Amino acid sequence: MELTDRLEFDHEDRRRIYEHVEAHGRVATERVRDELNLDPRGLRHHVAILRRDGYVEEDGDDLVVTFEDGAAEEHTADDIEFVIRQARQDDMSGLVGAIRRVAEEGRYTEAESVADVIDHEEVLLRHNELESRMFFVATVDEEVVGWVHVAGSEIDKLAHTAVLTVGVLKEYRGKDVGSHLLERGLGWASKAGYEKLYNSVPATNERAIEFLEAAGWETEATRADHYRIDGEYVDEVMMAYWL
């Protein structure tokens, strides 16, 4: 299922099951049955239809929302082997940790906000009537060392736009990890039907601005003194990319 697909259910219990799983990221089938007060036979029937229609899938005893993302990609640079793949709910701790480590440098406030949201919701990927959210991660020996995140809105007037963040742990920069992540994120956003992406960074994050400019991003506006970092006021550079 693509995150831009409209949600359509022909039975209220199937909608309830999907929304329950989507809100939790991963949930035990027995928990769905108990919390929604569903008959076991009816639950099996509805899950079978949701699986057939590409809404959910079974992973052991759990249900997870289905997302179509393509295969994992293996890369090598400077003797570092890393994998770019869609994030899984099990990546939550490692992904939040990686985002916070990058945000702690004080130069990527947008990423810090993303970490706060997913840490609070305890769900990585979202697709409901209000929002869509996709993550891809870069991993080295299964450790998350970078990410790209695309978040869109289901509001009609904003449905053609999405916010993108991308970041890599300091020790893995300069090895094309960020470039491969950005390429994967842009490719997915284009396939999903988005037309314009946004990313905002403090003006002091010159490396990030140069990285995005080299990839074709343009500065649309600057908000003076938008951030206060270490007691100093810093401009926000608002960048955009047309797909």
Phi and psi in degrees as GROMACS dihedral restraints (atoms count N, CA, C in turn):
[ dihedral_restraints ]
;  ai    aj    ak    al  type     phi  dphi    fc
    3     4     5     6     1   -83.6    20    10
    4     5     6     7     1   147.3    20    10
    6     7     8     9     1   -66.5    20    10
    7     8     9    10     1   -19.2    20    10
    9    10    11    12     1   -87.9    20    10
   10    11    12    13     1    -4.6    20    10
   12    13    14    15     1   -64.7    20    10
   13    14    15    16     1   138.9    20    10
   15    16    17    18     1   -75.3    20    10
   16    17    18    19     1   140.2    20    10
   18    19    20    21     1   -82.9    20    10
   19    20    21    22     1   123.6    20    10
   21    22    23    24     1  -135.5    20    10
   22    23    24    25     1   123.8    20    10
   24    25    26    27     1  -128.4    20    10
   25    26    27    28     1   137.4    20    10
   27    28    29    30     1  -101.7    20    10
   28    29    30    31     1    13.0    20    10
   30    31    32    33     1  -151.1    20    10
   31    32    33    34     1   133.9    20    10
   33    34    35    36     1   -62.3    20    10
   34    35    36    37     1   -36.9    20    10
   36    37    38    39     1   -65.5    20    10
   37    38    39    40     1   -33.0    20    10
   39    40    41    42     1   -68.8    20    10
   40    41    42    43     1   -37.9    20    10
   42    43    44    45     1   -61.9    20    10
   43    44    45    46     1   -44.8    20    10
   45    46    47    48     1   -62.6    20    10
   46    47    48    49     1   -41.9    20    10
   48    49    50    51     1   -63.7    20    10
   49    50    51    52     1   -47.8    20    10
   51    52    53    54     1   -59.8    20    10
   52    53    54    55     1   -48.7    20    10
   54    55    56    57     1   -62.4    20    10
   55    56    57    58     1   -35.0    20    10
   57    58    59    60     1   -67.5    20    10
   58    59    60    61     1   -44.5    20    10
   60    61    62    63     1   -67.8    20    10
   61    62    63    64     1   -43.7    20    10
   63    64    65    66     1   -61.1    20    10
   64    65    66    67     1   -37.5    20    10
   66    67    68    69     1   -72.4    20    10
   67    68    69    70     1   -20.5    20    10
   69    70    71    72     1  -107.2    20    10
   70    71    72    73     1   -15.1    20    10
   72    73    74    75     1    82.8    20    10
   73    74    75    76     1   -49.2    20    10
   75    76    77    78     1  -151.3    20    10
   76    77    78    79     1   130.3    20    10
   78    79    80    81     1  -147.1    20    10
   79    80    81    82     1   138.4    20    10
   81    82    83    84     1   -63.9    20    10
   82    83    84    85     1   138.3    20    10
   84    85    86    87     1   -57.2    20    10
   85    86    87    88     1   -40.3    20    10
   87    88    89    90     1   -62.7    20    10
   88    89    90    91     1   -35.2    20    10
   90    91    92    93     1   -67.7    20    10
   91    92    93    94     1   -39.8    20    10
   93    94    95    96     1   -59.3    20    10
   94    95    96    97     1   -46.6    20    10
   96    97    98    99     1   -59.0    20    10
   97    98    99   100     1   -46.9    20    10
   99   100   101   102     1   -71.5    20    10
  100   101   102   103     1   -45.0    20    10
  102   103   104   105     1   -74.4    20    10
  103   104   105   106     1   -25.9    20    10
  105   106   107   108     1   -98.7    20    10
  106   107   108   109     1    -0.3    20    10
  108   109   110   111     1    54.3    20    10
  109   110   111   112     1    54.6    20    10
  111   112   113   114     1  -105.7    20    10
  112   113   114   115     1   146.9    20    10
  114   115   116   117     1   -68.1    20    10
  115   116   117   118     1   133.6    20    10
  117   118   119   120     1   -53.1    20    10
  118   119   120   121     1   -42.3    20    10
  120   121   122   123     1   -67.0    20    10
  121   122   123   124     1   -41.6    20    10
  123   124   125   126     1   -63.9    20    10
  124   125   126   127     1   -40.0    20    10
  126   127   128   129     1   -60.8    20    10
  127   128   129   130     1   -46.2    20    10
  129   130   131   132     1   -59.1    20    10
  130   131   132   133     1   -40.9    20    10
  132   133   134   135     1   -63.2    20    10
  133   134   135   136     1   -47.1    20    10
  135   136   137   138     1   -67.6    20    10
  136   137   138   139     1   -39.5    20    10
  138   139   140   141     1   -64.0    20    10
  139   140   141   142     1   -39.4    20    10
  141   142   143   144     1   -60.6    20    10
  142   143   144   145     1   -40.6    20    10
  144   145   146   147     1   -71.2    20    10
  145   146   147   148     1   -40.9    20    10
  147   148   149   150     1   -62.6    20    10
  148   149   150   151     1   -37.1    20    10
  150   151   152   153     1   -66.5    20    10
  151   152   153   154     1   -45.1    20    10
  153   154   155   156     1   -59.2    20    10
  154   155   156   157     1   -39.1    20    10
  156   157   158   159     1   -86.1    20    10
  157   158   159   160     1     1.2    20    10
  159   160   161   162     1    80.1    20    10
  160   161   162   163     1    23.8    20    10
  162   163   164   165     1   -92.6    20    10
  163   164   165   166     1   -41.0    20    10
  165   166   167   168     1  -135.2    20    10
  166   167   168   169     1   164.7    20    10
  168   169   170   171     1  -140.8    20    10
  169   170   171   172     1   160.1    20    10
  171   172   173   174     1   -99.4    20    10
  172   173   174   175     1   134.6    20    10
  174   175   176   177     1  -128.6    20    10
  175   176   177   178     1    94.0    20    10
  177   178   179   180     1    67.4    20    10
  178   179   180   181     1  -124.8    20    10
  180   181   182   183     1   -92.8    20    10
  181   182   183   184     1     5.6    20    10
  183   184   185   186     1  -108.0    20    10
  184   185   186   187     1   160.3    20    10
  186   187   188   189     1  -111.8    20    10
  187   188   189   190     1   138.9    20    10
  189   190   191   192     1  -135.2    20    10
  190   191   192   193     1   153.7    20    10
  192   193   194   195     1   -73.7    20    10
  193   194   195   196     1   140.4    20    10
  195   196   197   198     1   -85.6    20    10
  196   197   198   199     1   130.4    20    10
  198   199   200   201     1  -129.8    20    10
  199   200   201   202     1   132.3    20    10
  201   202   203   204     1   -91.7    20    10
  202   203   204   205     1   122.1    20    10
  204   205   206   207     1  -134.7    20    10
  205   206   207   208     1   -11.2    20    10
  207   208   209   210     1    91.7    20    10
  208   209   210   211     1   172.7    20    10
  210   211   212   213     1   -78.6    20    10
  211   212   213   214     1   160.9    20    10
  213   214   215   216     1   -68.2    20    10
  214   215   216   217     1   146.4    20    10
  216   217   218   219     1  -114.9    20    10
  217   218   219   220     1   131.6    20    10
  219   220   221   222     1  -103.3    20    10
  220   221   222   223     1   135.2    20    10
  222   223   224   225     1  -136.0    20    10
  223   224   225   226     1   156.3    20    10
  225   226   227   228     1  -134.4    20    10
  226   227   228   229     1   133.5    20    10
  228   229   230   231     1  -151.9    20    10
  229   230   231   232     1   128.9    20    10
  231   232   233   234     1    50.9    20    10
  232   233   234   235     1    45.1    20    10
  234   235   236   237     1    65.3    20    10
  235   236   237   238     1    13.7    20    10
  237   238   239   240     1  -104.2    20    10
  238   239   240   241     1   124.6    20    10
  240   241   242   243     1  -100.5    20    10
  241   242   243   244     1   126.0    20    10
  243   244   245   246     1  -138.0    20    10
  244   245   246   247     1   158.6    20    10
  246   247   248   249     1  -120.7    20    10
  247   248   249   250     1   135.2    20    10
  249   250   251   252     1  -106.9    20    10
  250   251   252   253     1   123.1    20    10
  252   253   254   255     1  -152.3    20    10
  253   254   255   256     1   166.3    20    10
  255   256   257   258     1   -64.5    20    10
  256   257   258   259     1   140.8    20    10
  258   259   260   261     1   -69.0    20    10
  259   260   261   262     1   149.0    20    10
  261   262   263   264     1  -115.8    20    10
  262   263   264   265     1   159.4    20    10
  264   265   266   267     1   -56.5    20    10
  265   266   267   268     1   -32.5    20    10
  267   268   269   270     1   -67.5    20    10
  268   269   270   271     1   -13.2    20    10
  270   271   272   273     1   -83.6    20    10
  271   272   273   274     1    -1.5    20    10
  273   274   275   276     1   -49.4    20    10
  274   275   276   277     1   -55.2    20    10
  276   277   278   279     1   -62.2    20    10
  277   278   279   280     1   -47.8    20    10
  279   280   281   282     1   -65.4    20    10
  280   281   282   283     1   -37.9    20    10
  282   283   284   285     1   -69.4    20    10
  283   284   285   286     1   -47.3    20    10
  285   286   287   288     1   -60.0    20    10
  286   287   288   289     1   -40.4    20    10
  288   289   290   291     1   -62.5    20    10
  289   290   291   292     1   -42.2    20    10
  291   292   293   294     1   -65.3    20    10
  292   293   294   295     1   -43.5    20    10
  294   295   296   297     1   -62.8    20    10
  295   296   297   298     1   -43.1    20    10
  297   298   299   300     1   -67.1    20    10
  298   299   300   301     1   -35.9    20    10
  300   301   302   303     1   -63.3    20    10
  301   302   303   304     1   -40.1    20    10
  303   304   305   306     1   -68.6    20    10
  304   305   306   307     1   -42.7    20    10
  306   307   308   309     1   -66.0    20    10
  307   308   309   310     1   -29.7    20    10
  309   310   311   312     1   -63.2    20    10
  310   311   312   313     1   -18.0    20    10
  312   313   314   315     1   -70.7    20    10
  313   314   315   316     1   -10.4    20    10
  315   316   317   318     1    78.7    20    10
  316   317   318   319     1    17.8    20    10
  318   319   320   321     1  -125.0    20    10
  319   320   321   322     1    12.3    20    10
  321   322   323   324     1  -148.4    20    10
  322   323   324   325     1    73.2    20    10
  324   325   326   327     1   -65.0    20    10
  325   326   327   328     1   -35.2    20    10
  327   328   329   330     1   -58.8    20    10
  328   329   330   331     1   -42.2    20    10
  330   331   332   333     1   -65.4    20    10
  331   332   333   334     1   -38.0    20    10
  333   334   335   336     1   -60.8    20    10
  334   335   336   337     1   -38.7    20    10
  336   337   338   339     1   -65.3    20    10
  337   338   339   340     1   -39.0    20    10
  339   340   341   342     1   -62.0    20    10
  340   341   342   343     1   -44.6    20    10
  342   343   344   345     1   -61.4    20    10
  343   344   345   346     1   -40.7    20    10
  345   346   347   348     1   -62.1    20    10
  346   347   348   349     1   -41.9    20    10
  348   349   350   351     1   -65.3    20    10
  349   350   351   352     1   -51.3    20    10
  351   352   353   354     1   -71.1    20    10
  352   353   354   355     1   -30.1    20    10
  354   355   356   357     1   -67.1    20    10
  355   356   357   358     1   -37.7    20    10
  357   358   359   360     1   -72.0    20    10
  358   359   360   361     1   -44.3    20    10
  360   361   362   363     1   -77.4    20    10
  361   362   363   364     1   -25.2    20    10
  363   364   365   366     1    60.7    20    10
  364   365   366   367     1    31.2    20    10
  366   367   368   369     1  -138.6    20    10
  367   368   369   370     1   132.1    20    10
  369   370   371   372     1   -85.0    20    10
  370   371   372   373     1   -63.2    20    10
  372   373   374   375     1   -93.3    20    10
  373   374   375   376     1   135.5    20    10
  375   376   377   378     1  -130.4    20    10
  376   377   378   379     1   144.0    20    10
  378   379   380   381     1  -155.5    20    10
  379   380   381   382     1   100.2    20    10
  381   382   383   384     1  -139.6    20    10
  382   383   384   385     1  -168.4    20    10
  384   385   386   387     1   -74.2    20    10
  385   386   387   388     1    -7.7    20    10
  387   388   389   390     1  -113.6    20    10
  388   389   390   391     1   -28.7    20    10
  390   391   392   393     1  -150.6    20    10
  391   392   393   394     1   158.6    20    10
  393   394   395   396     1  -132.8    20    10
  394   395   396   397     1   138.7    20    10
  396   397   398   399     1  -147.5    20    10
  397   398   399   400     1   125.7    20    10
  399   400   401   402     1  -126.5    20    10
  400   401   402   403     1   142.0    20    10
  402   403   404   405     1  -126.1    20    10
  403   404   405   406     1   140.8    20    10
  405   406   407   408     1  -119.0    20    10
  406   407   408   409     1   147.6    20    10
  408   409   410   411     1  -124.6    20    10
  409   410   411   412     1   154.7    20    10
  411   412   413   414     1  -104.9    20    10
  412   413   414   415     1   130.5    20    10
  414   415   416   417     1  -126.0    20    10
  415   416   417   418     1   145.4    20    10
  417   418   419   420     1  -123.0    20    10
  418   419   420   421     1   116.5    20    10
  420   421   422   423     1    52.8    20    10
  421   422   423   424     1    42.4    20    10
  423   424   425   426     1    70.7    20    10
  424   425   426   427     1     3.1    20    10
  426   427   428   429     1   -90.8    20    10
  427   428   429   430     1   131.2    20    10
  429   430   431   432     1   -72.4    20    10
  430   431   432   433     1   121.7    20    10
  432   433   434   435     1  -118.9    20    10
  433   434   435   436     1    -3.1    20    10
  435   436   437   438     1  -172.1    20    10
  436   437   438   439     1   168.2    20    10
  438   439   440   441     1  -153.6    20    10
  439   440   441   442     1   160.1    20    10
  441   442   443   444     1  -135.9    20    10
  442   443   444   445     1   138.4    20    10
  444   445   446   447     1  -131.6    20    10
  445   446   447   448     1   132.2    20    10
  447   448   449   450     1  -126.0    20    10
  448   449   450   451     1   122.3    20    10
  450   451   452   453     1  -126.6    20    10
  451   452   453   454     1   123.2    20    10
  453   454   455   456     1  -117.7    20    10
  454   455   456   457     1   174.2    20    10
  456   457   458   459     1  -116.4    20    10
  457   458   459   460     1   146.4    20    10
  459   460   461   462     1   -89.8    20    10
  460   461   462   463     1     1.2    20    10
  462   463   464   465     1   -68.9    20    10
  463   464   465   466     1   128.4    20    10
  465   466   467   468     1   -53.0    20    10
  466   467   468   469     1   -43.2    20    10
  468   469   470   471     1   -69.3    20    10
  469   470   471   472     1   -15.6    20    10
  471   472   473   474     1  -118.2    20    10
  472   473   474   475     1     3.9    20    10
  474   475   476   477     1   -65.0    20    10
  475   476   477   478     1   -17.1    20    10
  477   478   479   480     1   -88.4    20    10
  478   479   480   481     1    -2.9    20    10
  480   481   482   483     1  -118.6    20    10
  481   482   483   484     1   158.9    20    10
  483   484   485   486     1  -153.4    20    10
  484   485   486   487     1   157.6    20    10
  486   487   488   489     1   -99.4    20    10
  487   488   489   490     1   134.9    20    10
  489   490   491   492     1  -121.3    20    10
  490   491   492   493     1   135.4    20    10
  492   493   494   495     1  -125.9    20    10
  493   494   495   496     1   149.6    20    10
  495   496   497   498     1  -147.6    20    10
  496   497   498   499     1   139.6    20    10
  498   499   500   501     1  -159.2    20    10
  499   500   501   502     1   156.8    20    10
  501   502   503   504     1  -138.5    20    10
  502   503   504   505     1   140.1    20    10
  504   505   506   507     1   -57.5    20    10
  505   506   507   508     1   144.9    20    10
  507   508   509   510     1   -53.0    20    10
  508   509   510   511     1   -41.7    20    10
  510   511   512   513     1   -71.3    20    10
  511   512   513   514     1   -10.8    20    10
  513   514   515   516     1  -111.3    20    10
  514   515   516   517     1     9.4    20    10
  516   517   518   519     1   -77.6    20    10
  517   518   519   520     1   156.6    20    10
  519   520   521   522     1    78.1    20    10
  520   521   522   523     1    14.2    20    10
  522   523   524   525     1  -122.4    20    10
  523   524   525   526     1    19.6    20    10
  525   526   527   528     1    69.5    20    10
  526   527   528   529     1     9.8    20    10
  528   529   530   531     1   -63.5    20    10
  529   530   531   532     1   -47.5    20    10
  531   532   533   534     1   -62.1    20    10
  532   533   534   535     1   -39.5    20    10
  534   535   536   537     1   -64.1    20    10
  535   536   537   538     1   -41.9    20    10
  537   538   539   540     1   -68.6    20    10
  538   539   540   541     1   -37.9    20    10
  540   541   542   543     1   -63.1    20    10
  541   542   543   544     1   -47.1    20    10
  543   544   545   546     1   -61.5    20    10
  544   545   546   547     1   -42.9    20    10
  546   547   548   549     1   -59.5    20    10
  547   548   549   550     1   -42.3    20    10
  549   550   551   552     1   -66.0    20    10
  550   551   552   553     1   -41.9    20    10
  552   553   554   555     1   -65.2    20    10
  553   554   555   556     1   -43.7    20    10
  555   556   557   558     1   -64.6    20    10
  556   557   558   559     1   -40.9    20    10
  558   559   560   561     1   -62.7    20    10
  559   560   561   562     1   -43.6    20    10
  561   562   563   564     1   -65.9    20    10
  562   563   564   565     1   -43.0    20    10
  564   565   566   567     1   -61.7    20    10
  565   566   567   568     1   -40.2    20    10
  567   568   569   570     1   -64.2    20    10
  568   569   570   571     1   -45.9    20    10
  570   571   572   573     1   -63.9    20    10
  571   572   573   574     1   -32.5    20    10
  573   574   575   576     1   -76.7    20    10
  574   575   576   577     1    -9.6    20    10
  576   577   578   579     1    98.9    20    10
  577   578   579   580     1     5.9    20    10
  579   580   581   582     1   -72.9    20    10
  580   581   582   583     1   149.6    20    10
  582   583   584   585     1  -110.4    20    10
  583   584   585   586     1   -27.1    20    10
  585   586   587   588     1  -144.6    20    10
  586   587   588   589     1   135.2    20    10
  588   589   590   591     1  -116.8    20    10
  589   590   591   592     1   150.7    20    10
  591   592   593   594     1  -125.4    20    10
  592   593   594   595     1   150.6    20    10
  594   595   596   597     1  -153.6    20    10
  595   596   597   598     1   134.5    20    10
  597   598   599   600     1  -122.9    20    10
  598   599   600   601     1   135.4    20    10
  600   601   602   603     1  -139.7    20    10
  601   602   603   604     1   153.6    20    10
  603   604   605   606     1   -63.1    20    10
  604   605   606   607     1   146.2    20    10
  606   607   608   609     1   -61.2    20    10
  607   608   609   610     1   -22.8    20    10
  609   610   611   612     1   -73.8    20    10
  610   611   612   613     1   -13.3    20    10
  612   613   614   615     1   -88.4    20    10
  613   614   615   616     1    68.4    20    10
  615   616   617   618     1   -63.8    20    10
  616   617   618   619     1   -34.5    20    10
  618   619   620   621     1   -64.0    20    10
  619   620   621   622     1   -42.4    20    10
  621   622   623   624     1   -66.2    20    10
  622   623   624   625     1   -40.6    20    10
  624   625   626   627     1   -63.2    20    10
  625   626   627   628     1   -44.1    20    10
  627   628   629   630     1   -64.5    20    10
  628   629   630   631     1   -38.9    20    10
  630   631   632   633     1   -61.7    20    10
  631   632   633   634     1   -46.6    20    10
  633   634   635   636     1   -69.6    20    10
  634   635   636   637     1   -40.6    20    10
  636   637   638   639     1   -60.6    20    10
  637   638   639   640     1   -39.3    20    10
  639   640   641   642     1   -65.4    20    10
  640   641   642   643     1   -24.6    20    10
  642   643   644   645     1   -92.2    20    10
  643   644   645   646     1     4.8    20    10
  645   646   647   648     1   101.5    20    10
  646   647   648   649     1     5.5    20    10
  648   649   650   651     1   -77.3    20    10
  649   650   651   652     1   152.1    20    10
  651   652   653   654     1  -125.7    20    10
  652   653   654   655     1   147.8    20    10
  654   655   656   657     1   -80.2    20    10
  655   656   657   658     1   121.1    20    10
  657   658   659   660     1   -93.8    20    10
  658   659   660   661     1   -32.4    20    10
  660   661   662   663     1  -163.9    20    10
  661   662   663   664     1   162.5    20    10
  663   664   665   666     1  -131.3    20    10
  664   665   666   667     1   128.2    20    10
  666   667   668   669     1  -102.4    20    10
  667   668   669   670     1   116.3    20    10
  669   670   671   672     1   -67.9    20    10
  670   671   672   673     1   136.0    20    10
  672   673   674   675     1    53.7    20    10
  673   674   675   676     1    36.8    20    10
  675   676   677   678     1   -74.5    20    10
  676   677   678   679     1   -34.3    20    10
  678   679   680   681     1  -107.3    20    10
  679   680   681   682     1   155.6    20    10
  681   682   683   684     1  -124.4    20    10
  682   683   684   685     1   107.9    20    10
  684   685   686   687     1  -118.0    20    10
  685   686   687   688     1   121.2    20    10
  687   688   689   690     1    52.4    20    10
  688   689   690   691     1    40.2    20    10
  690   691   692   693     1    82.5    20    10
  691   692   693   694     1    -2.4    20    10
  693   694   695   696     1  -111.5    20    10
  694   695   696   697     1   139.7    20    10
  696   697   698   699     1   -79.9    20    10
  697   698   699   700     1   134.7    20    10
  699   700   701   702     1  -131.8    20    10
  700   701   702   703     1   138.9    20    10
  702   703   704   705     1   -70.1    20    10
  703   704   705   706     1   151.5    20    10
  705   706   707   708     1  -100.9    20    10
  706   707   708   709     1   127.7    20    10
  708   709   710   711     1   -99.3    20    10
  709   710   711   712     1   116.9    20    10
  711   712   713   714     1   -99.4    20    10
  712   713   714   715     1   113.1    20    10
  714   715   716   717     1  -112.7    20    10
  715   716   717   718     1   154.9    20    10
  717   718   719   720     1  -143.4    20    10
  718   719   720   721     1   155.4    20    10
  720   721   722   723     1  -139.4    20    10
  721   722   723   724     1   124.1    20    10
  723   724   725   726     1   -90.4    20    10
  724   725   726   727     1   128.4    20    10
